[in-house]
Structures are given as C-alpha cells and as structure tokens.
Amino acid sequence: MLVIGLTGGIGTGKTEVTRVLRELGAVVIEADKVAHLLYGPNKKAYREIVSRFGKSVLRQSGLIDRKRLGQIVFSDPILREELESIVWPDAKDWIKNRLEYEEQHGSEIVFIEVPKLFEAGWDTFIDTVWTVEAPVAEINERLMHRSGLAADEIFSRSNAQMSPGDRIRRADFVIENNTTIEDLQEKVRNAWESIPAVQSSHH
C-alpha cells in the first residue's frame, strides 16, 4: 500500500485536490477531521484541552468551541504548539490504526491530507509527499472571500505554517495551483495517473 501525504499552505486549493482524488477512487484521510473527532467529550485530548485552556473554550452544551479555541491559539504561537502537542500524537495514532485497516482491506493508495505535515513530523510514516502551492496574492484573495478572515488573521495563520519554499524543497511532488480550477483538476488527474500502482491497475 502506498501512503501519500498531501500538504500545502492555507488557501492553496487542497480541498479541491482532495475532491478530485476521491472522485478518482483514492482513499483520503483528512487530519483536521481526525483532530476534530478527538475533541469529543469522552476523549483524552478533550480533557487535556479543557484543563489547559479552561472552561472558556466550551460551548453551553459542553462541547469544545473550535472557533473560540482557534482564535486563542492562532494569536499565540506558544499556545498553538501546546494545542498541537495535545492533539497531534492522538491523531497520529488514529491515522496509523486507520492505515492498518485500509491495508487489511486491500486499499492500494491512501492519501493523508495534513496542512502541517512536516511540522508534525508525519513524513516519517508516509511514502511520498505532494504539496499544493499557489501564488500568495491569490491565496489572500481566496481566503478573504471564503472565510471572511481579516488580513491580519490570514497573516497569522499563514505564519503558523512552514514557508512554501521549505515545503517545496522537502516535498517529492508539487502541484501548482496557479491558473484555473480546470487546470488544477487536470494536474491532479495527471499526477494520479503517474502513480505506479495506478498504472499497473490499468494493464
């Protein structure tokens, strides 16, 4: 089984890439969604988050208010790292279990979509890394439209990530999202077709 890490900066178009990959038949595990599962009230990460960040991060229902938590940690790199040190190890365990399951069920190619793949050290259990990159001006415009984030919030979130140059140097394959969405889809399809396991299944 081939495990491909899919990374890239905030607002580079990873969501569209994962959508196309799923259409092509890939299994895609999204690390952020895994992290959100771990925020459930009966989970270890939940207890650690509440004891570290206090009851102010809870909604009335007792669930973690992810937006509130996000605001707290994005403005403070030290707090962000503390949150990551709580959530990432559990997410990694969950994903490793899921990979074992996929292997047993005959999946040939599994993508793990994780924004901070290198920072989390997850490249150690991934066979190959793809990164999705886009021009900075386009990213900023996309984020302002999409999420209504203010410029300073976008800056602090982008800053929370490795620089594109470092990601590109460490990745095995780069998908440049620099023209149209159709072009991006085409690049993803070409990249998929170039995977040896995909090629061999065609014959």
mmCIF file of the C-alpha atoms, coordinates in Angstrom:
data_MODEL
# 
_entry.id   MODEL 
# 
loop_
_atom_site.group_PDB 
_atom_site.id 
_atom_site.type_symbol 
_atom_site.label_atom_id 
_atom_site.label_alt_id 
_atom_site.label_comp_id 
_atom_site.label_asym_id 
_atom_site.label_entity_id 
_atom_site.label_seq_id 
_atom_site.pdbx_PDB_ins_code 
_atom_site.Cartn_x 
_atom_site.Cartn_y 
_atom_site.Cartn_z 
_atom_site.occupancy 
_atom_site.B_iso_or_equiv 
_atom_site.pdbx_formal_charge 
_atom_site.auth_seq_id 
_atom_site.auth_comp_id 
_atom_site.auth_asym_id 
_atom_site.auth_atom_id 
_atom_site.pdbx_PDB_model_num 
ATOM 1   C CA . MET A 1 1   ? 0.000   0.000  0.000   1.00 0.00 ? 1   MET A CA 1 
ATOM 2   C CA . LEU A 1 2   ? 1.260   3.419  -0.949  1.00 0.00 ? 2   LEU A CA 1 
ATOM 3   C CA . VAL A 1 3   ? 0.705   6.217  1.585   1.00 0.00 ? 3   VAL A CA 1 
ATOM 4   C CA . ILE A 1 4   ? 0.871   9.705  0.098   1.00 0.00 ? 4   ILE A CA 1 
ATOM 5   C CA . GLY A 1 5   ? 0.954   12.790 2.264   1.00 0.00 ? 5   GLY A CA 1 
ATOM 6   C CA . LEU A 1 6   ? -0.904  15.757 0.796   1.00 0.00 ? 6   LEU A CA 1 
ATOM 7   C CA . THR A 1 7   ? 0.093   19.108 2.219   1.00 0.00 ? 7   THR A CA 1 
ATOM 8   C CA . GLY A 1 8   ? 0.211   22.759 1.213   1.00 0.00 ? 8   GLY A CA 1 
ATOM 9   C CA . GLY A 1 9   ? -0.379  26.193 2.651   1.00 0.00 ? 9   GLY A CA 1 
ATOM 10  C CA . ILE A 1 10  ? -3.695  27.556 3.839   1.00 0.00 ? 10  ILE A CA 1 
ATOM 11  C CA . GLY A 1 11  ? -5.885  28.542 0.897   1.00 0.00 ? 11  GLY A CA 1 
ATOM 12  C CA . THR A 1 12  ? -3.802  26.821 -1.775  1.00 0.00 ? 12  THR A CA 1 
ATOM 13  C CA . GLY A 1 13  ? -6.617  24.584 -3.032  1.00 0.00 ? 13  GLY A CA 1 
ATOM 14  C CA . LYS A 1 14  ? -6.087  21.363 -1.076  1.00 0.00 ? 14  LYS A CA 1 
ATOM 15  C CA . THR A 1 15  ? -9.847  20.892 -0.724  1.00 0.00 ? 15  THR A CA 1 
ATOM 16  C CA . GLU A 1 16  ? -10.360 20.785 -4.486  1.00 0.00 ? 16  GLU A CA 1 
ATOM 17  C CA . VAL A 1 17  ? -7.382  18.431 -4.863  1.00 0.00 ? 17  VAL A CA 1 
ATOM 18  C CA . THR A 1 18  ? -8.818  16.003 -2.300  1.00 0.00 ? 18  THR A CA 1 
ATOM 19  C CA . ARG A 1 19  ? -12.237 16.175 -4.007  1.00 0.00 ? 19  ARG A CA 1 
ATOM 20  C CA . VAL A 1 20  ? -10.702 15.172 -7.363  1.00 0.00 ? 20  VAL A CA 1 
ATOM 21  C CA . LEU A 1 21  ? -8.633  12.399 -5.756  1.00 0.00 ? 21  LEU A CA 1 
ATOM 22  C CA . ARG A 1 22  ? -11.748 10.934 -4.145  1.00 0.00 ? 22  ARG A CA 1 
ATOM 23  C CA . GLU A 1 23  ? -13.500 11.051 -7.500  1.00 0.00 ? 23  GLU A CA 1 
ATOM 24  C CA . LEU A 1 24  ? -10.594 9.117  -8.987  1.00 0.00 ? 24  LEU A CA 1 
ATOM 25  C CA . GLY A 1 25  ? -11.074 6.459  -6.323  1.00 0.00 ? 25  GLY A CA 1 
ATOM 26  C CA . ALA A 1 26  ? -8.437  7.353  -3.755  1.00 0.00 ? 26  ALA A CA 1 
ATOM 27  C CA . VAL A 1 27  ? -8.936  6.931  -0.031  1.00 0.00 ? 27  VAL A CA 1 
ATOM 28  C CA . VAL A 1 28  ? -8.345  10.342 1.556   1.00 0.00 ? 28  VAL A CA 1 
ATOM 29  C CA . ILE A 1 29  ? -7.948  10.786 5.311   1.00 0.00 ? 29  ILE A CA 1 
ATOM 30  C CA . GLU A 1 30  ? -8.182  14.413 6.421   1.00 0.00 ? 30  GLU A CA 1 
ATOM 31  C CA . ALA A 1 31  ? -6.068  15.035 9.500   1.00 0.00 ? 31  ALA A CA 1 
ATOM 32  C CA . ASP A 1 32  ? -8.107  18.081 10.575  1.00 0.00 ? 32  ASP A CA 1 
ATOM 33  C CA . LYS A 1 33  ? -11.275 15.991 10.645  1.00 0.00 ? 33  LYS A CA 1 
ATOM 34  C CA . VAL A 1 34  ? -9.461  13.362 12.687  1.00 0.00 ? 34  VAL A CA 1 
ATOM 35  C CA . ALA A 1 35  ? -8.380  16.062 15.143  1.00 0.00 ? 35  ALA A CA 1 
ATOM 36  C CA . HIS A 1 36  ? -12.000 17.212 15.461  1.00 0.00 ? 36  HIS A CA 1 
ATOM 37  C CA . LEU A 1 37  ? -13.065 13.663 16.328  1.00 0.00 ? 37  LEU A CA 1 
ATOM 38  C CA . LEU A 1 38  ? -10.559 13.770 19.166  1.00 0.00 ? 38  LEU A CA 1 
ATOM 39  C CA . TYR A 1 39  ? -12.276 16.846 20.591  1.00 0.00 ? 39  TYR A CA 1 
ATOM 40  C CA . GLY A 1 40  ? -15.251 14.686 21.649  1.00 0.00 ? 40  GLY A CA 1 
ATOM 41  C CA . PRO A 1 41  ? -16.144 14.865 25.367  1.00 0.00 ? 41  PRO A CA 1 
ATOM 42  C CA . ASN A 1 42  ? -15.092 11.286 26.153  1.00 0.00 ? 42  ASN A CA 1 
ATOM 43  C CA . LYS A 1 43  ? -11.638 11.666 24.583  1.00 0.00 ? 43  LYS A CA 1 
ATOM 44  C CA . LYS A 1 44  ? -8.301  12.179 26.288  1.00 0.00 ? 44  LYS A CA 1 
ATOM 45  C CA . ALA A 1 45  ? -7.496  15.244 24.153  1.00 0.00 ? 45  ALA A CA 1 
ATOM 46  C CA . TYR A 1 46  ? -10.775 16.857 25.241  1.00 0.00 ? 46  TYR A CA 1 
ATOM 47  C CA . ARG A 1 47  ? -9.857  16.560 28.915  1.00 0.00 ? 47  ARG A CA 1 
ATOM 48  C CA . GLU A 1 48  ? -6.353  17.882 28.301  1.00 0.00 ? 48  GLU A CA 1 
ATOM 49  C CA . ILE A 1 49  ? -7.638  20.836 26.269  1.00 0.00 ? 49  ILE A CA 1 
ATOM 50  C CA . VAL A 1 50  ? -10.141 21.833 28.948  1.00 0.00 ? 50  VAL A CA 1 
ATOM 51  C CA . SER A 1 51  ? -7.605  21.521 31.734  1.00 0.00 ? 51  SER A CA 1 
ATOM 52  C CA . ARG A 1 52  ? -5.054  23.572 29.765  1.00 0.00 ? 52  ARG A CA 1 
ATOM 53  C CA . PHE A 1 53  ? -7.261  26.246 28.180  1.00 0.00 ? 53  PHE A CA 1 
ATOM 54  C CA . GLY A 1 54  ? -10.084 26.410 30.719  1.00 0.00 ? 54  GLY A CA 1 
ATOM 55  C CA . LYS A 1 55  ? -13.856 26.237 30.514  1.00 0.00 ? 55  LYS A CA 1 
ATOM 56  C CA . SER A 1 56  ? -13.972 29.352 28.313  1.00 0.00 ? 56  SER A CA 1 
ATOM 57  C CA . VAL A 1 57  ? -13.329 27.151 25.261  1.00 0.00 ? 57  VAL A CA 1 
ATOM 58  C CA . LEU A 1 58  ? -16.531 25.191 25.891  1.00 0.00 ? 58  LEU A CA 1 
ATOM 59  C CA . ARG A 1 59  ? -19.963 25.881 24.469  1.00 0.00 ? 59  ARG A CA 1 
ATOM 60  C CA . GLN A 1 60  ? -23.002 25.712 26.747  1.00 0.00 ? 60  GLN A CA 1 
ATOM 61  C CA . SER A 1 61  ? -23.533 22.161 25.521  1.00 0.00 ? 61  SER A CA 1 
ATOM 62  C CA . GLY A 1 62  ? -20.139 21.195 26.949  1.00 0.00 ? 62  GLY A CA 1 
ATOM 63  C CA . LEU A 1 63  ? -18.612 20.658 23.510  1.00 0.00 ? 63  LEU A CA 1 
ATOM 64  C CA . ILE A 1 64  ? -15.389 22.391 22.570  1.00 0.00 ? 64  ILE A CA 1 
ATOM 65  C CA . ASP A 1 65  ? -15.978 25.605 20.640  1.00 0.00 ? 65  ASP A CA 1 
ATOM 66  C CA . ARG A 1 66  ? -13.417 25.116 17.887  1.00 0.00 ? 66  ARG A CA 1 
ATOM 67  C CA . LYS A 1 67  ? -13.757 28.665 16.641  1.00 0.00 ? 67  LYS A CA 1 
ATOM 68  C CA . ARG A 1 68  ? -13.053 30.095 20.081  1.00 0.00 ? 68  ARG A CA 1 
ATOM 69  C CA . LEU A 1 69  ? -10.131 27.727 20.589  1.00 0.00 ? 69  LEU A CA 1 
ATOM 70  C CA . GLY A 1 70  ? -8.810  28.665 17.146  1.00 0.00 ? 70  GLY A CA 1 
ATOM 71  C CA . GLN A 1 71  ? -8.882  32.355 18.000  1.00 0.00 ? 71  GLN A CA 1 
ATOM 72  C CA . ILE A 1 72  ? -6.959  31.764 21.215  1.00 0.00 ? 72  ILE A CA 1 
ATOM 73  C CA . VAL A 1 73  ? -4.184  29.667 19.694  1.00 0.00 ? 73  VAL A CA 1 
ATOM 74  C CA . PHE A 1 74  ? -3.743  31.452 16.376  1.00 0.00 ? 74  PHE A CA 1 
ATOM 75  C CA . SER A 1 75  ? -2.758  34.658 18.090  1.00 0.00 ? 75  SER A CA 1 
ATOM 76  C CA . ASP A 1 76  ? -0.139  32.910 20.240  1.00 0.00 ? 76  ASP A CA 1 
ATOM 77  C CA . PRO A 1 77  ? 2.444   30.516 18.771  1.00 0.00 ? 77  PRO A CA 1 
ATOM 78  C CA . ILE A 1 78  ? 3.248   29.022 22.179  1.00 0.00 ? 78  ILE A CA 1 
ATOM 79  C CA . LEU A 1 79  ? -0.387  28.177 22.900  1.00 0.00 ? 79  LEU A CA 1 
ATOM 80  C CA . ARG A 1 80  ? -0.759  26.810 19.376  1.00 0.00 ? 80  ARG A CA 1 
ATOM 81  C CA . GLU A 1 81  ? 2.163   24.479 19.932  1.00 0.00 ? 81  GLU A CA 1 
ATOM 82  C CA . GLU A 1 82  ? 0.661   23.365 23.231  1.00 0.00 ? 82  GLU A CA 1 
ATOM 83  C CA . LEU A 1 83  ? -2.612  22.517 21.499  1.00 0.00 ? 83  LEU A CA 1 
ATOM 84  C CA . GLU A 1 84  ? -0.743  20.667 18.747  1.00 0.00 ? 84  GLU A CA 1 
ATOM 85  C CA . SER A 1 85  ? 1.239   18.689 21.305  1.00 0.00 ? 85  SER A CA 1 
ATOM 86  C CA . ILE A 1 86  ? -2.071  17.557 22.831  1.00 0.00 ? 86  ILE A CA 1 
ATOM 87  C CA . VAL A 1 87  ? -3.868  16.696 19.593  1.00 0.00 ? 87  VAL A CA 1 
ATOM 88  C CA . TRP A 1 88  ? -1.211  15.531 17.134  1.00 0.00 ? 88  TRP A CA 1 
ATOM 89  C CA . PRO A 1 89  ? 0.032   12.393 18.919  1.00 0.00 ? 89  PRO A CA 1 
ATOM 90  C CA . ASP A 1 90  ? -3.538  11.113 19.273  1.00 0.00 ? 90  ASP A CA 1 
ATOM 91  C CA . ALA A 1 91  ? -4.314  11.996 15.651  1.00 0.00 ? 91  ALA A CA 1 
ATOM 92  C CA . LYS A 1 92  ? -1.196  10.126 14.557  1.00 0.00 ? 92  LYS A CA 1 
ATOM 93  C CA . ASP A 1 93  ? -2.272  7.004  16.483  1.00 0.00 ? 93  ASP A CA 1 
ATOM 94  C CA . TRP A 1 94  ? -5.761  7.198  14.992  1.00 0.00 ? 94  TRP A CA 1 
ATOM 95  C CA . ILE A 1 95  ? -4.354  7.533  11.472  1.00 0.00 ? 95  ILE A CA 1 
ATOM 96  C CA . LYS A 1 96  ? -1.890  4.666  11.925  1.00 0.00 ? 96  LYS A CA 1 
ATOM 97  C CA . ASN A 1 97  ? -4.775  2.425  13.006  1.00 0.00 ? 97  ASN A CA 1 
ATOM 98  C CA . ARG A 1 98  ? -6.790  3.567  10.001  1.00 0.00 ? 98  ARG A CA 1 
ATOM 99  C CA . LEU A 1 99  ? -3.849  2.778  7.694   1.00 0.00 ? 99  LEU A CA 1 
ATOM 100 C CA . GLU A 1 100 ? -3.664  -0.753 9.119   1.00 0.00 ? 100 GLU A CA 1 
ATOM 101 C CA . TYR A 1 101 ? -7.383  -1.131 8.447   1.00 0.00 ? 101 TYR A CA 1 
ATOM 102 C CA . GLU A 1 102 ? -7.000  0.129  4.853   1.00 0.00 ? 102 GLU A CA 1 
ATOM 103 C CA . GLU A 1 103 ? -4.103  -2.243 4.254   1.00 0.00 ? 103 GLU A CA 1 
ATOM 104 C CA . GLN A 1 104 ? -6.101  -5.221 5.514   1.00 0.00 ? 104 GLN A CA 1 
ATOM 105 C CA . HIS A 1 105 ? -8.976  -4.238 3.248   1.00 0.00 ? 105 HIS A CA 1 
ATOM 106 C CA . GLY A 1 106 ? -6.814  -4.128 0.149   1.00 0.00 ? 106 GLY A CA 1 
ATOM 107 C CA . SER A 1 107 ? -6.571  -0.370 -0.414  1.00 0.00 ? 107 SER A CA 1 
ATOM 108 C CA . GLU A 1 108 ? -3.674  0.322  -2.744  1.00 0.00 ? 108 GLU A CA 1 
ATOM 109 C CA . ILE A 1 109 ? -3.287  4.084  -2.365  1.00 0.00 ? 109 ILE A CA 1 
ATOM 110 C CA . VAL A 1 110 ? -4.166  6.189  0.660   1.00 0.00 ? 110 VAL A CA 1 
ATOM 111 C CA . PHE A 1 111 ? -3.749  9.952  0.910   1.00 0.00 ? 111 PHE A CA 1 
ATOM 112 C CA . ILE A 1 112 ? -3.399  11.730 4.216   1.00 0.00 ? 112 ILE A CA 1 
ATOM 113 C CA . GLU A 1 113 ? -4.276  15.395 3.860   1.00 0.00 ? 113 GLU A CA 1 
ATOM 114 C CA . VAL A 1 114 ? -2.428  17.283 6.587   1.00 0.00 ? 114 VAL A CA 1 
ATOM 115 C CA . PRO A 1 115 ? -1.673  21.024 6.444   1.00 0.00 ? 115 PRO A CA 1 
ATOM 116 C CA . LYS A 1 116 ? 1.356   20.836 8.738   1.00 0.00 ? 116 LYS A CA 1 
ATOM 117 C CA . LEU A 1 117 ? 2.759   17.507 7.663   1.00 0.00 ? 117 LEU A CA 1 
ATOM 118 C CA . PHE A 1 118 ? 6.446   18.303 8.066   1.00 0.00 ? 118 PHE A CA 1 
ATOM 119 C CA . GLU A 1 119 ? 5.975   20.308 11.258  1.00 0.00 ? 119 GLU A CA 1 
ATOM 120 C CA . ALA A 1 120 ? 4.163   17.368 12.841  1.00 0.00 ? 120 ALA A CA 1 
ATOM 121 C CA . GLY A 1 121 ? 6.946   15.005 11.756  1.00 0.00 ? 121 GLY A CA 1 
ATOM 122 C CA . TRP A 1 122 ? 4.461   12.820 9.896   1.00 0.00 ? 122 TRP A CA 1 
ATOM 123 C CA . ASP A 1 123 ? 6.676   12.498 6.849   1.00 0.00 ? 123 ASP A CA 1 
ATOM 124 C CA . THR A 1 124 ? 8.328   9.650  8.771   1.00 0.00 ? 124 THR A CA 1 
ATOM 125 C CA . PHE A 1 125 ? 5.460   7.217  8.099   1.00 0.00 ? 125 PHE A CA 1 
ATOM 126 C CA . ILE A 1 126 ? 4.461   8.489  4.667   1.00 0.00 ? 126 ILE A CA 1 
ATOM 127 C CA . ASP A 1 127 ? 5.973   7.098  1.464   1.00 0.00 ? 127 ASP A CA 1 
ATOM 128 C CA . THR A 1 128 ? 5.831   10.208 -0.649  1.00 0.00 ? 128 THR A CA 1 
ATOM 129 C CA . VAL A 1 129 ? 4.699   13.804 -0.171  1.00 0.00 ? 129 VAL A CA 1 
ATOM 130 C CA . TRP A 1 130 ? 2.682   16.003 -2.518  1.00 0.00 ? 130 TRP A CA 1 
ATOM 131 C CA . THR A 1 131 ? 2.289   19.696 -1.802  1.00 0.00 ? 131 THR A CA 1 
ATOM 132 C CA . VAL A 1 132 ? -0.257  22.070 -3.316  1.00 0.00 ? 132 VAL A CA 1 
ATOM 133 C CA . GLU A 1 133 ? 1.060   25.595 -3.775  1.00 0.00 ? 133 GLU A CA 1 
ATOM 134 C CA . ALA A 1 134 ? -0.432  28.807 -5.127  1.00 0.00 ? 134 ALA A CA 1 
ATOM 135 C CA . PRO A 1 135 ? 0.692   32.423 -5.619  1.00 0.00 ? 135 PRO A CA 1 
ATOM 136 C CA . VAL A 1 136 ? 0.448   34.440 -2.388  1.00 0.00 ? 136 VAL A CA 1 
ATOM 137 C CA . ALA A 1 137 ? -1.823  37.148 -3.826  1.00 0.00 ? 137 ALA A CA 1 
ATOM 138 C CA . GLU A 1 138 ? -4.336  34.554 -4.971  1.00 0.00 ? 138 GLU A CA 1 
ATOM 139 C CA . ILE A 1 139 ? -4.266  32.796 -1.614  1.00 0.00 ? 139 ILE A CA 1 
ATOM 140 C CA . ASN A 1 140 ? -5.020  36.021 0.244   1.00 0.00 ? 140 ASN A CA 1 
ATOM 141 C CA . GLU A 1 141 ? -7.890  36.878 -2.069  1.00 0.00 ? 141 GLU A CA 1 
ATOM 142 C CA . ARG A 1 142 ? -9.316  33.379 -1.793  1.00 0.00 ? 142 ARG A CA 1 
ATOM 143 C CA . LEU A 1 143 ? -9.174  33.427 1.997   1.00 0.00 ? 143 LEU A CA 1 
ATOM 144 C CA . MET A 1 144 ? -10.789 36.821 2.321   1.00 0.00 ? 144 MET A CA 1 
ATOM 145 C CA . HIS A 1 145 ? -13.644 35.701 0.071   1.00 0.00 ? 145 HIS A CA 1 
ATOM 146 C CA . ARG A 1 146 ? -14.022 32.261 1.514   1.00 0.00 ? 146 ARG A CA 1 
ATOM 147 C CA . SER A 1 147 ? -13.660 32.609 5.217   1.00 0.00 ? 147 SER A CA 1 
ATOM 148 C CA . GLY A 1 148 ? -14.147 36.281 5.843   1.00 0.00 ? 148 GLY A CA 1 
ATOM 149 C CA . LEU A 1 149 ? -10.840 36.328 7.695   1.00 0.00 ? 149 LEU A CA 1 
ATOM 150 C CA . ALA A 1 150 ? -9.279  39.714 8.164   1.00 0.00 ? 150 ALA A CA 1 
ATOM 151 C CA . ALA A 1 151 ? -5.852  40.343 6.641   1.00 0.00 ? 151 ALA A CA 1 
ATOM 152 C CA . ASP A 1 152 ? -4.046  40.107 9.989   1.00 0.00 ? 152 ASP A CA 1 
ATOM 153 C CA . GLU A 1 153 ? -5.755  36.799 10.779  1.00 0.00 ? 153 GLU A CA 1 
ATOM 154 C CA . ILE A 1 154 ? -4.715  35.414 7.399   1.00 0.00 ? 154 ILE A CA 1 
ATOM 155 C CA . PHE A 1 155 ? -1.178  36.574 8.055   1.00 0.00 ? 155 PHE A CA 1 
ATOM 156 C CA . SER A 1 156 ? -1.016  34.922 11.469  1.00 0.00 ? 156 SER A CA 1 
ATOM 157 C CA . ARG A 1 157 ? -2.422  31.676 10.089  1.00 0.00 ? 157 ARG A CA 1 
ATOM 158 C CA . SER A 1 158 ? -0.037  31.583 7.151   1.00 0.00 ? 158 SER A CA 1 
ATOM 159 C CA . ASN A 1 159 ? 2.793   32.421 9.511   1.00 0.00 ? 159 ASN A CA 1 
ATOM 160 C CA . ALA A 1 160 ? 1.820   29.461 11.642  1.00 0.00 ? 160 ALA A CA 1 
ATOM 161 C CA . GLN A 1 161 ? 2.940   27.291 8.747   1.00 0.00 ? 161 GLN A CA 1 
ATOM 162 C CA . MET A 1 162 ? 6.244   26.438 7.193   1.00 0.00 ? 162 MET A CA 1 
ATOM 163 C CA . SER A 1 163 ? 7.220   28.695 4.290   1.00 0.00 ? 163 SER A CA 1 
ATOM 164 C CA . PRO A 1 164 ? 6.223   27.496 0.809   1.00 0.00 ? 164 PRO A CA 1 
ATOM 165 C CA . GLY A 1 165 ? 9.899   27.331 -0.183  1.00 0.00 ? 165 GLY A CA 1 
ATOM 166 C CA . ASP A 1 166 ? 10.692  24.898 2.629   1.00 0.00 ? 166 ASP A CA 1 
ATOM 167 C CA . ARG A 1 167 ? 7.647   22.784 1.823   1.00 0.00 ? 167 ARG A CA 1 
ATOM 168 C CA . ILE A 1 168 ? 8.530   22.620 -1.862  1.00 0.00 ? 168 ILE A CA 1 
ATOM 169 C CA . ARG A 1 169 ? 12.114  21.625 -1.060  1.00 0.00 ? 169 ARG A CA 1 
ATOM 170 C CA . ARG A 1 170 ? 11.009  18.797 1.189   1.00 0.00 ? 170 ARG A CA 1 
ATOM 171 C CA . ALA A 1 171 ? 8.091   17.529 -0.891  1.00 0.00 ? 171 ALA A CA 1 
ATOM 172 C CA . ASP A 1 172 ? 8.512   14.889 -3.586  1.00 0.00 ? 172 ASP A CA 1 
ATOM 173 C CA . PHE A 1 173 ? 5.950   16.407 -5.903  1.00 0.00 ? 173 PHE A CA 1 
ATOM 174 C CA . VAL A 1 174 ? 4.476   19.894 -6.306  1.00 0.00 ? 174 VAL A CA 1 
ATOM 175 C CA . ILE A 1 175 ? 1.045   20.712 -7.719  1.00 0.00 ? 175 ILE A CA 1 
ATOM 176 C CA . GLU A 1 176 ? 0.996   24.360 -8.768  1.00 0.00 ? 176 GLU A CA 1 
ATOM 177 C CA . ASN A 1 177 ? -2.460  25.859 -8.493  1.00 0.00 ? 177 ASN A CA 1 
ATOM 178 C CA . ASN A 1 178 ? -1.681  28.994 -10.479 1.00 0.00 ? 178 ASN A CA 1 
ATOM 179 C CA . THR A 1 179 ? -4.200  29.181 -13.316 1.00 0.00 ? 179 THR A CA 1 
ATOM 180 C CA . THR A 1 180 ? -7.768  27.852 -13.498 1.00 0.00 ? 180 THR A CA 1 
ATOM 181 C CA . ILE A 1 181 ? -9.631  25.264 -11.458 1.00 0.00 ? 181 ILE A CA 1 
ATOM 182 C CA . GLU A 1 182 ? -9.900  23.100 -14.602 1.00 0.00 ? 182 GLU A CA 1 
ATOM 183 C CA . ASP A 1 183 ? -6.128  23.241 -14.932 1.00 0.00 ? 183 ASP A CA 1 
ATOM 184 C CA . LEU A 1 184 ? -5.753  22.202 -11.285 1.00 0.00 ? 184 LEU A CA 1 
ATOM 185 C CA . GLN A 1 185 ? -8.105  19.254 -11.800 1.00 0.00 ? 185 GLN A CA 1 
ATOM 186 C CA . GLU A 1 186 ? -6.126  18.199 -14.868 1.00 0.00 ? 186 GLU A CA 1 
ATOM 187 C CA . LYS A 1 187 ? -2.841  18.364 -12.922 1.00 0.00 ? 187 LYS A CA 1 
ATOM 188 C CA . VAL A 1 188 ? -4.298  16.181 -10.182 1.00 0.00 ? 188 VAL A CA 1 
ATOM 189 C CA . ARG A 1 189 ? -5.531  13.628 -12.717 1.00 0.00 ? 189 ARG A CA 1 
ATOM 190 C CA . ASN A 1 190 ? -2.096  13.557 -14.387 1.00 0.00 ? 190 ASN A CA 1 
ATOM 191 C CA . ALA A 1 191 ? -0.366  13.156 -11.031 1.00 0.00 ? 191 ALA A CA 1 
ATOM 192 C CA . TRP A 1 192 ? -2.730  10.299 -10.157 1.00 0.00 ? 192 TRP A CA 1 
ATOM 193 C CA . GLU A 1 193 ? -2.075  8.569  -13.478 1.00 0.00 ? 193 GLU A CA 1 
ATOM 194 C CA . SER A 1 194 ? 1.668   8.810  -12.877 1.00 0.00 ? 194 SER A CA 1 
ATOM 195 C CA . ILE A 1 195 ? 1.484   6.726  -9.667  1.00 0.00 ? 195 ILE A CA 1 
ATOM 196 C CA . PRO A 1 196 ? 2.954   3.286  -10.464 1.00 0.00 ? 196 PRO A CA 1 
ATOM 197 C CA . ALA A 1 197 ? 0.163   1.409  -8.619  1.00 0.00 ? 197 ALA A CA 1 
ATOM 198 C CA . VAL A 1 198 ? -2.436  3.219  -10.728 1.00 0.00 ? 198 VAL A CA 1 
ATOM 199 C CA . GLN A 1 199 ? -0.554  2.488  -13.946 1.00 0.00 ? 199 GLN A CA 1 
ATOM 200 C CA . SER A 1 200 ? -0.268  -1.200 -13.146 1.00 0.00 ? 200 SER A CA 1 
ATOM 201 C CA . SER A 1 201 ? -4.011  -1.467 -12.427 1.00 0.00 ? 201 SER A CA 1 
ATOM 202 C CA . HIS A 1 202 ? -4.735  -0.224 -15.945 1.00 0.00 ? 202 HIS A CA 1 
ATOM 203 C CA . HIS A 1 203 ? -2.967  -3.130 -17.588 1.00 0.00 ? 203 HIS A CA 1 
# 
